[in-house]
Amino acid sequence: MTMASAYAAFAAKGTYCAPIAVLSLKDRYGKALPIQNANCKQTLDENVANTVNMGLSRVFKPGGTAASVGPLPDRPASGKTGTTNDSVDTWFAGYTPQLATAVWVGDPHTYGKGRKASRRSLNTLTINGVRKHVFGATYAAPIWKKIMTVADKGLPVKHFQAPNSSLLTVPQATVPSVEGKSVSDAISDLEDAGFSTKVSNTLEPSQYPAGTVASTSPGGGSRTDSGSEITINVSSGPGAGDGGGKPGLGGIGGGIFGGAPPKKHKR
């Protein structure tokens, strides 16, 4: 119920309504009685929700995780497969503009006691005469499709709102130039600019002192996706070759910080 109502918020342009079991209630005279309030509220920006709908519609297309299941026969739909480690739980949650359904397939029982207690992987079971690796598209998605094909029957065919074009591109940012700096200062500068970092295990000869930054990939001054990973290449010194060593293991320049204490920075 939680999963179905969460995905329903995407279909409803970002409006979340708490699920309630009763749609209407009348007394014996036919008079309508008050029922529980669904407390509907806007919890997600409408443009974001509409763009998510477009993205999740790709699940049924070639390359999507439920491509083998295929779309609903007569109306647009979006959704997502889900598979936990070792296929203990498998899911498909999906929706049309009017209805949302979540399907779970798994063994709910816990076997063993104490620290040895565990759930059973579906990959160890023979299901309907077949034993195979089970994913969200194996059983949950086909069940979802059968349910939704019947549930949507007779409803008018509606379409999702168009996605927001500004949300379909990744923001770009300029990579700071950090050559010649200590690795700790370079990490700080790059992360302050919105990038993640990785220090290469191979030293690179350069004009900069051993243990400082020789270069980055992508290079300083270039434009790349905001939040992407920048590789830091550590200098082995002018004309020193790769030194046969690895940065951060001591030796050349006192390690990756060139003998200088690391600068504190926010991660």
C-alpha positions as CSV (number, residue, x, y, z in Angstrom):
1,M,0.0,0.0,0.0
2,T,2.8,2.4,0.8
3,M,4.6,1.7,-2.5
4,A,1.4,2.1,-4.5
5,S,0.4,5.3,-2.9
6,A,4.0,6.7,-3.4
7,Y,3.9,6.0,-7.1
8,A,0.4,7.3,-7.3
9,A,1.8,10.7,-6.3
10,F,3.9,10.8,-9.5
11,A,0.7,10.1,-11.6
12,A,-1.1,12.9,-9.7
13,K,1.4,15.5,-10.7
14,G,3.1,15.4,-7.3
15,T,0.0,15.3,-5.1
16,Y,0.1,12.7,-2.4
17,C,-3.1,11.3,-0.9
18,A,-3.0,8.9,2.1
19,P,-4.7,5.6,1.0
20,I,-8.1,5.0,2.4
21,A,-10.2,1.8,2.0
22,V,-13.6,3.4,1.8
23,L,-14.6,5.7,-1.2
24,S,-18.1,6.5,0.0
25,L,-20.5,5.6,2.9
26,K,-24.3,6.0,3.1
27,D,-26.8,5.3,5.9
28,R,-29.9,3.2,5.4
29,Y,-31.7,6.2,4.1
30,G,-29.2,6.8,1.4
31,K,-27.7,9.9,3.0
32,A,-24.0,10.3,2.5
33,L,-21.9,10.0,5.7
34,P,-18.5,11.5,6.2
35,I,-15.5,9.3,5.6
36,Q,-11.8,9.5,6.4
37,N,-10.0,12.4,4.8
38,A,-7.2,11.4,2.5
39,N,-5.3,14.6,3.4
40,C,-4.1,15.3,-0.1
41,K,-1.2,17.7,-0.4
42,Q,1.5,18.7,-2.9
43,T,4.6,16.9,-1.8
44,L,6.6,17.0,-5.1
45,D,7.0,19.8,-7.6
46,E,4.6,19.2,-10.5
47,N,7.4,19.6,-13.1
48,V,9.5,17.0,-11.3
49,A,6.6,14.6,-11.1
50,N,5.8,15.0,-14.8
51,T,9.4,14.4,-15.8
52,V,9.6,11.3,-13.6
53,N,6.6,9.9,-15.4
54,M,8.4,10.2,-18.7
55,G,11.5,8.6,-17.3
56,L,9.7,5.7,-15.7
57,S,7.7,5.0,-18.9
58,R,11.0,3.8,-20.4
59,V,10.9,0.7,-18.2
60,F,8.7,-1.1,-20.9
61,K,10.8,0.0,-23.8
62,P,13.9,-1.8,-25.3
63,G,16.6,-1.6,-22.8
64,G,14.2,-1.2,-19.9
65,T,14.1,-3.7,-17.1
66,A,10.5,-4.7,-18.0
67,A,10.9,-4.7,-21.7
68,S,10.1,-8.4,-21.8
69,V,6.7,-7.6,-20.3
70,G,5.8,-4.8,-22.6
71,P,3.5,-1.8,-22.1
72,L,-0.2,-1.9,-21.4
73,P,-2.2,-2.7,-24.5
74,D,-4.2,0.5,-24.8
75,R,-2.9,3.3,-22.5
76,P,0.3,4.9,-21.3
77,A,1.9,3.7,-18.1
78,S,5.0,4.1,-16.1
79,G,6.7,2.0,-13.4
80,K,9.8,0.4,-11.9
81,T,11.1,-3.1,-11.2
82,G,12.8,-3.8,-7.9
83,T,15.0,-6.7,-6.8
84,T,16.7,-7.0,-3.4
85,N,20.0,-8.9,-2.9
86,D,19.7,-12.6,-3.8
87,S,16.2,-12.0,-5.0
88,V,14.7,-12.3,-1.6
89,D,12.1,-9.6,-2.5
90,T,11.0,-8.8,-6.0
91,W,8.7,-5.9,-7.0
92,F,7.0,-4.0,-9.7
93,A,5.3,-0.7,-8.9
94,G,3.6,1.1,-11.7
95,Y,0.7,3.4,-12.6
96,T,-1.5,4.9,-15.3
97,P,-2.8,8.5,-15.0
98,Q,-5.7,7.1,-13.0
99,L,-4.5,4.1,-11.0
100,A,-1.4,2.8,-9.3
101,T,-0.6,-0.8,-8.3
102,A,2.4,-2.4,-6.5
103,V,3.1,-6.1,-6.7
104,W,5.5,-7.9,-4.4
105,V,6.7,-11.5,-5.0
106,G,8.7,-13.3,-2.3
107,D,8.7,-15.8,0.6
108,P,7.5,-13.8,3.7
109,H,8.8,-16.4,6.2
110,T,12.0,-16.2,8.2
111,Y,13.9,-19.4,8.6
112,G,16.2,-20.2,11.5
113,K,16.7,-18.4,14.8
114,G,18.9,-15.7,16.1
115,R,21.8,-14.6,14.0
116,K,21.2,-17.5,11.6
117,A,17.6,-16.3,10.8
118,S,17.2,-15.5,7.2
119,R,14.7,-15.1,4.4
120,R,14.7,-17.5,1.4
121,S,15.9,-16.4,-2.0
122,L,13.5,-17.0,-4.8
123,N,16.4,-18.2,-6.9
124,T,16.5,-21.4,-4.8
125,L,12.9,-22.3,-5.4
126,T,11.1,-24.1,-8.2
127,I,8.1,-21.9,-9.2
128,N,5.4,-23.2,-11.5
129,G,7.8,-26.0,-12.5
130,V,10.7,-23.7,-13.3
131,R,13.8,-22.8,-11.3
132,K,15.7,-19.7,-12.4
133,H,17.0,-16.4,-11.3
134,V,14.0,-14.2,-10.4
135,F,13.9,-10.4,-10.9
136,G,11.2,-7.8,-10.6
137,A,10.2,-8.4,-14.3
138,T,10.0,-12.2,-13.8
139,Y,6.8,-12.5,-12.0
140,A,5.9,-9.2,-10.3
141,A,5.7,-7.2,-13.5
142,P,3.5,-9.7,-15.5
143,I,1.2,-9.9,-12.5
144,W,1.0,-6.1,-12.4
145,K,0.2,-6.0,-16.1
146,K,-2.6,-8.5,-15.8
147,I,-4.1,-6.6,-12.8
148,M,-3.9,-3.2,-14.5
149,T,-5.3,-4.4,-17.8
150,V,-8.5,-5.4,-16.0
151,A,-8.5,-2.5,-13.5
152,D,-8.2,0.2,-16.2
153,K,-10.8,-1.4,-18.5
154,G,-13.6,1.1,-19.3
155,L,-11.7,4.1,-18.0
156,P,-11.0,6.9,-20.5
157,V,-7.5,6.9,-21.9
158,K,-5.6,9.7,-20.4
159,H,-2.0,10.8,-21.0
160,F,0.7,12.1,-18.6
161,Q,1.6,15.8,-18.7
162,A,4.7,16.6,-20.8
163,P,8.0,16.6,-19.0
164,N,9.8,19.8,-18.1
165,S,12.6,20.2,-20.8
166,S,14.9,22.0,-18.3
167,L,15.0,18.8,-16.2
168,L,16.0,16.6,-19.0
169,T,19.6,17.9,-19.1
170,V,22.4,17.5,-16.5
171,P,23.7,20.9,-15.2
172,Q,27.2,21.6,-16.3
173,A,30.0,23.1,-14.1
174,T,33.6,24.2,-14.7
175,V,36.3,22.0,-13.2
176,P,38.7,24.1,-11.0
177,S,42.4,24.1,-12.0
178,V,44.2,22.4,-9.1
179,E,47.5,21.5,-10.7
180,G,50.4,22.0,-8.3
181,K,48.2,22.0,-5.2
182,S,48.4,19.4,-2.4
183,V,46.0,16.6,-2.9
184,S,43.9,17.6,0.2
185,D,43.5,21.1,-1.1
186,A,42.6,19.8,-4.6
187,I,39.9,17.5,-3.1
188,S,38.6,20.5,-1.1
189,D,38.4,22.8,-4.1
190,L,36.8,20.1,-6.4
191,E,34.2,19.1,-3.8
192,D,33.4,22.7,-3.0
193,A,32.7,23.1,-6.8
194,G,30.2,20.2,-6.6
195,F,32.3,17.3,-7.8
196,S,33.2,14.0,-6.3
197,T,36.9,12.9,-6.4
198,K,39.1,9.9,-6.9
199,V,42.9,9.8,-6.5
200,S,44.6,7.7,-9.1
201,N,46.9,4.9,-7.9
202,T,49.5,5.7,-10.6
203,L,52.0,8.5,-10.3
204,E,52.4,10.9,-13.2
205,P,55.7,12.8,-14.1
206,S,55.1,16.5,-14.3
207,Q,56.6,19.9,-13.7
208,Y,55.0,20.0,-10.3
209,P,56.7,18.8,-7.1
210,A,56.3,15.2,-6.2
211,G,53.2,14.5,-4.1
212,T,51.3,17.4,-5.5
213,V,48.6,17.3,-8.2
214,A,50.0,16.7,-11.7
215,S,46.6,16.9,-13.5
216,T,43.0,16.0,-13.3
217,S,40.6,14.2,-15.6
218,P,38.6,16.0,-16.9
219,G,41.2,18.8,-16.9
220,G,40.9,22.1,-15.1
221,G,38.9,24.7,-16.9
222,S,36.8,22.2,-18.8
223,R,33.0,21.9,-18.5
224,T,31.5,18.6,-17.4
225,D,28.4,17.3,-15.6
226,S,27.9,18.8,-12.2
227,G,28.4,16.1,-9.5
228,S,30.5,13.9,-11.7
229,E,33.7,12.2,-10.5
230,I,37.1,13.9,-11.1
231,T,40.2,11.8,-11.1
232,I,43.3,13.4,-9.5
233,N,46.6,12.3,-10.9
234,V,49.5,12.8,-8.4
235,S,52.9,14.0,-9.6
236,S,56.1,11.9,-9.3
237,G,58.1,15.1,-9.9
238,P,59.8,16.5,-13.0
239,G,61.3,13.7,-15.1
240,A,60.9,11.1,-12.3
241,G,58.8,8.6,-14.3
242,D,56.1,6.9,-12.4
243,G,58.5,6.1,-9.6
244,G,57.2,2.6,-9.3
245,G,55.1,3.8,-6.4
246,K,51.6,4.7,-5.5
247,P,50.4,8.0,-4.1
248,G,49.5,8.1,-0.5
249,L,51.9,5.3,0.5
250,G,54.8,7.5,1.7
251,G,58.1,7.8,-0.1
252,I,58.0,10.4,-2.9
253,G,57.3,13.8,-1.5
254,G,56.2,12.4,1.8
255,G,53.1,10.8,0.3
256,I,50.2,12.5,-1.5
257,F,50.4,15.6,0.6
258,G,54.0,16.4,-0.2
259,G,55.0,16.4,3.5
260,A,52.5,19.2,4.3
261,P,49.7,18.7,6.7
262,P,46.3,18.1,5.0
263,K,43.9,21.0,4.8
264,K,40.6,20.3,6.4
265,H,37.6,20.4,4.1
266,K,34.0,19.6,4.1
267,R,32.8,16.5,2.4
